[in-house]
Amino acid sequence: MMVIRSCAEMSALAEQQRLQGNKIALVPTMGYLHAGHLSLVKVARQKADWVVMSIYVNPTQFGPQEDFARYPRDFDRDLQLAESVGTDLIFAPTDIEMYPPPHLTQVVVDKVTAVLCGASRPTHFQGVTTVVSMLFNIVKPHIAIFGQKDAQQAVVIRRMVADLHYDIQIIVSPIVREPDGLAMSSRNRYLTATQRKNAPVLYRALQKAKARIEGGENDPSAVQEEIRRTLTSVDEMRIDYVQIVDGETLQPVEKLDKEQNILLAVAVFLGNTRLIDNAIVYT
């Protein structure tokens, strides 16, 4: 497995692979890998000839008071895990490689970034779309694999790819969960033992709400209120949002029915740790 830090070298290698007729898959990550990330590589391995994983903690998607400085990092461990599932190359650029000064350009996607996580993290998705568009240009993938846990991110990236005419297939892979239902996340390590024990309430609340909708409930307000009650029954839990939205537009739905692509989305603070989760009801 190769490790590349230079954008120019990465692009040159990608161009060689394309000239040889090989299909390239990109798995973008910020490192501190877990089974969720590795599941994306396994999908990429099935779909492509050459699998590139990027490991880059992108500073522009963190707000001023967020956890950029303390975001978990363990590069040597990441290399071992990535290689164990068949990654061909790790692209791990430095900040100066990705954002050579003065770097005055950002990629902005409207509307779908203004809701859910975008409402409380207003600069986050601009950082995401900017860095992902750069990764697409550098790695030149035919396929890019993202996780469903970051449901809004997947919608935003698909919108960007369509609007900017990227010839890239976006694959969204299912959420990988711990045995108790907690969605795997690098930030889970921030949780205390008690918080970790309580964290699966997100999954339980979503599953209960999904069952209620599939059982015939058509009032989104009633379902949202039930989710809120379940979440706030846990000590130290503060709700950022509980939303039931269209899975493509991310706009609130007025009535629940089987003709819609419905996404249940929640974000909470458990102590100081922000957790997100979601469930798809109808597709």
C-alpha positions, -999 to 999 in steps of 0.1 A, spaced: 0 0 0 14 34 -10 12 66 10 12 98 -10 12 134 5 17 154 -27 -13 166 -47 8 166 -79 21 131 -73 -14 118 -65 -28 133 -97 -1 119 -118 -6 84 -104 -44 87 -109 -39 97 -145 -17 66 -150 -44 44 -136 -70 59 -159 -47 55 -190 -43 19 -181 -81 15 -181 -84 10 -143 -115 22 -125 -106 43 -94 -127 45 -62 -122 71 -36 -131 67 1 -127 102 17 -121 101 55 -107 122 83 -89 91 97 -92 75 132 -107 46 113 -134 23 125 -155 -5 110 -177 20 93 -149 34 73 -136 -1 65 -170 -11 52 -167 17 26 -134 3 15 -149 -31 11 -176 -17 -12 -150 2 -31 -129 -29 -35 -159 -46 -52 -166 -18 -75 -132 -6 -86 -97 -17 -97 -78 8 -76 -89 20 -42 -77 53 -28 -85 64 8 -79 100 17 -70 107 53 -72 144 60 -86 163 89 -100 192 69 -98 225 89 -123 244 69 -152 222 79 -147 229 116 -163 260 133 -143 283 156 -154 266 188 -154 230 174 -130 202 180 -104 205 152 -74 206 175 -85 176 195 -101 155 168 -87 120 173 -58 111 151 -37 78 149 -21 76 115 -1 45 120 -31 26 132 -51 39 103 -25 26 78 -27 -9 93 -65 -9 92 -67 5 57 -43 -21 43 -61 -49 61 -92 -43 38 -74 -39 6 -68 -2 2 -42 4 -26 -32 39 -17 -35 64 11 -36 101 1 -27 121 32 -19 156 22 -8 184 44 -27 216 49 -2 236 28 -7 210 -1 -45 213 0 -48 250 8 -17 268 -6 -20 305 2 -38 326 -5 -65 300 -15 -95 323 -22 -120 298 -36 -148 279 -19 -175 256 -33 -210 265 -20 -241 244 -24 -273 263 -14 -306 252 3 -297 216 12 -268 230 34 -290 255 52 -310 230 72 -303 202 98 -266 203 107 -261 233 84 -284 254 106 -262 250 137 -229 246 118 -233 273 91 -197 271 77 -194 233 79 -207 222 45 -189 249 26 -157 233 40 -170 198 31 -179 207 -5 -147 226 -11 -124 198 2 -144 171 -16 -143 189 -49 -106 193 -45 -102 156 -37 -122 147 -68 -100 169 -90 -68 154 -74 -77 117 -72 -98 116 -104 -121 89 -92 -148 71 -112 -166 62 -79 -167 78 -45 -181 61 -14 -198 79 15 -216 67 46 -253 70 53 -246 81 89 -237 116 74 -270 116 55 -270 153 48 -235 152 36 -244 125 11 -273 147 -2 -251 177 -5 -223 158 -23 -248 143 -48 -262 178 -54 -227 192 -60 -218 163 -84 -249 168 -104 -247 206 -105 -210 207 -114 -212 179 -139 -187 157 -122 -185 123 -140 -184 104 -107 -208 79 -93 -217 85 -57 -224 54 -36 -239 58 -1 -232 28 21 -254 18 51 -247 29 86 -225 5 106 -235 2 142 -221 -11 175 -239 -42 188 -262 -19 210 -272 2 180 -249 33 184 -238 45 150 -200 42 147 -182 75 148 -147 87 156 -162 111 181 -177 83 202 -143 81 220 -152 114 237 -180 98 256 -177 89 293 -186 54 303 -221 66 315 -226 86 283 -216 57 262 -241 35 280 -269 61 273 -259 69 237 -279 41 220 -311 60 229 -307 77 195 -311 45 177 -339 33 199 -358 65 194 -354 64 156 -364 27 153 -395 34 175 -404 63 153 -399 44 121 -421 16 133 -448 41 142 -447 56 107 -447 23 90 -477 14 112 -497 42 97 -489 74 116 -490 103 92 -485 133 115 -448 143 115 -452 166 145 -465 137 167 -435 115 157 -410 142 163 -424 149 197 -422 112 206 -385 112 195 -378 143 216 -394 127 247 -373 96 243 -341 115 239 -346 139 267 -353 111 291 -315 106 292 -294 127 316 -270 152 299 -289 150 266 -295 183 248 -313 182 214 -299 202 185 -326 191 161 -352 164 155 -365 166 119 -385 145 95 -376 156 60 -378 146 24 -347 124 18 -337 143 -14 -346 179 -7 -341 178 31 -372 199 34 -398 192 62 -427 170 52 -463 180 61 -477 145 59 -462 110 61 -470 86 33 -454 58 13 -451 79 -18 -423 99 -1 -386 93 5 -387 101 43 -356 106 64 -357 108 102 -327 129 113 -315 138 148 -285 156 163 -279 159 200 -252 169 225 -245 142 251 -225 161 275 -201 180 252 -201 155 224 -223 161 194 -239 129 180 -259 125 148 -280 96 136 -308 90 110 -332 64 97 -348 60 62 -384 51 63 -397 50 27 -374 50 -3 
